[in-house]
Amino acid sequence: MIELENVGYSYGGGELLDDISVELSPGSFHFLTGPSGSGKTTLLKLCYGALLATSGQVRAFGEDMRRLDRDQMALFRRRIGVVHQDCRFLDHLPLAENIALPLTVSGHDLEGEQENLRELMAWVGLSKRAEALPPELSGGERQRAALARAVIMSPDVVVADEPTGNVDWEMSQRLLQLLVELNRMGKTVLIATHDLSLIRAAKSQVQARVLRISNKRLQLAGADL
Amino acid sequence: MSKGTIRALLMADKQADRVVPPSGFTAQLTLFVSGAMAFLAVFALALSLASGRLADRWASELAQAATLRINAPADQVAAQTQAALSILKQTPGVAEARALSREEQAALLAPWLGPDVPLDTLPVPQLIEIVGGEPAYDAQGLRLRLVAEVPGAVLDDHRRWREPLVDAANSLRRLALVSILLIGGATAAMITLAANAALAANAQVIEVLRLVGARDRYIAGAFVRRFTLRALIGSAVGVVLGMGGVLLLPEASDEGGFLTGLGFRGAGWLLPLLIPVLGAVVAFAATWNAARRRLKELA
């Protein structure tokens, strides 16, 4: 699905990531971990095309990411669901419309998708909040809404950046549950987190691999977690 | 940009229009600016058309008419007038030549000397009115012949004061046309500024849209539609008010001279109707360019 080959990324100042090679195969479940500032978010951004690698090659669905023009990049983003760390929404639109936004911008007929939207909102437990505006939502509700928005186009890959960052343990278990269910439906899942207990909890439910960024490089973490 | 793209950009899309938050105050400013500019454009257009008409009229009227003045001792005036008239009759290109009667000459002088001046006692030259035909007569040849046969005759074909007037009218027309161009440019500049402000204010919205897979065309379309529509409505109102203003200008009259008759004539009334269309085109191009530039800066 997504392959990184000797990928490096450097900001103006210095190198953040170097010589990273990893392949997310279909149906796999990966955690990405590492200390704060180690480049977890950057690596995810390289995967969904918000940043371009400064060296090496990132291939998504068999295409070199660097070769995509702006329109192709937009089409690519419809095939990959992203839960951002800060999960931004359009604050003037009610939650239901925000979750349906990927459908709206890709020209889908919203009338025909109403049933799907209802089901999806029930799945993330937000049915009662459909008319609420995003600023009125709690942290957990925002995270779940972001997850619903990420999967409404039924993408092949779901990428989540600290999806449990500012929610309590119970809520993070619930979010993990949703992600595990997605993986069982055949989606490739990549989650960045620094929460080791979340990873431990996941290991009992799904065959997850743990990637750790350390000293600019990516290592496959052992079983000591 | 293909025709399909333009159609897609302009086609109403309620969903797409909802994704950009409404902007009350800026919208009104855009409406006001395009209205004001259209209002000014109507007057510039009226001025340009009227000065064009004026230049053409002065050029043709004055080119057709000429005056022959006969300054001669009192006893020779009648004979020289006859001689001049017969020469004029033979000259090709002179459609009509007529000696002005005493009463007509008195009427011409009345504004200057008053009505009661006894012209009989003054050495007033005899005037002959010449109306040119097609093709025009050869003024130089006519002068040479008159010098030989009618020594007291002076031919005045009005060129001396015709040319500066026509020049003035033509420069007025040029100025009006330049004003129209400037108004168009200023409208484009102001709409670009407003569009840039709207795009900057909605940077976060644009970012979210890009992240969920919206294409540039979709995002730009939401802005382009708004500004095009505002420019169209604003300038339509401006044109209606401007045309009302032109309608209230005084009709062309002899007393008013060239200051009257500044309005539109006949089919000319249809010309201002093009202003809203042009305003919308300008707004479309300005917003599309601003949006494309902005979007390229974002990932």
Boltz contact constraints between the chains, C-beta under 6 A:
constraints:
  - contact:
      token1: [A, 50]
      token2: [B, 299]
      max_distance: 6.0
  - contact:
      token1: [A, 70]
      token2: [B, 216]
      max_distance: 6.0
  - contact:
      token1: [A, 71]
      token2: [B, 215]
      max_distance: 6.0
  - contact:
      token1: [A, 74]
      token2: [B, 213]
      max_distance: 6.0
  - contact:
      token1: [A, 74]
      token2: [B, 215]
      max_distance: 6.0
  - contact:
      token1: [A, 77]
      token2: [B, 213]
      max_distance: 6.0
  - contact:
      token1: [A, 78]
      token2: [B, 213]
      max_distance: 6.0
  - contact:
      token1: [A, 88]
      token2: [B, 208]
      max_distance: 6.0
  - contact:
      token1: [A, 90]
      token2: [B, 205]
      max_distance: 6.0
  - contact:
      token1: [A, 90]
      token2: [B, 208]
      max_distance: 6.0
  - contact:
      token1: [A, 92]
      token2: [B, 21]
      max_distance: 6.0
  - contact:
      token1: [A, 101]
      token2: [B, 212]
      max_distance: 6.0
  - contact:
      token1: [A, 102]
      token2: [B, 212]
      max_distance: 6.0
  - contact:
      token1: [A, 102]
      token2: [B, 213]
      max_distance: 6.0
  - contact:
      token1: [A, 104]
      token2: [B, 15]
      max_distance: 6.0
  - contact:
      token1: [A, 105]
      token2: [B, 209]
      max_distance: 6.0
  - contact:
      token1: [A, 105]
      token2: [B, 212]
      max_distance: 6.0
  - contact:
      token1: [A, 105]
      token2: [B, 214]
      max_distance: 6.0
  - contact:
      token1: [A, 105]
      token2: [B, 218]
      max_distance: 6.0
  - contact:
      token1: [A, 106]
      token2: [B, 213]
      max_distance: 6.0
